[in-house]
Amino acid sequence: MNDSLVKPSREVKPGDLINLRKGAVHFQYKVLELPKSRVGAKLVPIHMEDLTPQSELDKLELIRLQRIERPYGTGRPTKQERRDWEKYFGHYEEDDDEGE
């Protein structure tokens, strides 16, 4: 948030910039206002502005197009298959499997 790492308990105020990474894509949002009470997911865009660069959105679309399809009924992917996919899509870190 605002170019610094924060804990989940950090209070959000109007004007704050929120950066988050989901997989290999970095999203950026600006808080416009806080709702008076809890709202449904469809109403959240009213209270924020999406500032994600087009290059990141293109990366997201590329990942979606390259999605690996597994035949139905083959079960869950193995740990090795997941690691191969993460290496292929560019967000695998060797330290991820320590302690497993």
Protein Blocks (a to p, Z undefined) as FASTA:
>chain_A
ZZiacdfklccdehiacdddehjbccddddfbdcfbdcdfklmmmmpccfbdfklmmmmm
mmmmmpccddehkapadfklmmmmmmmnopacfklmgoZZ
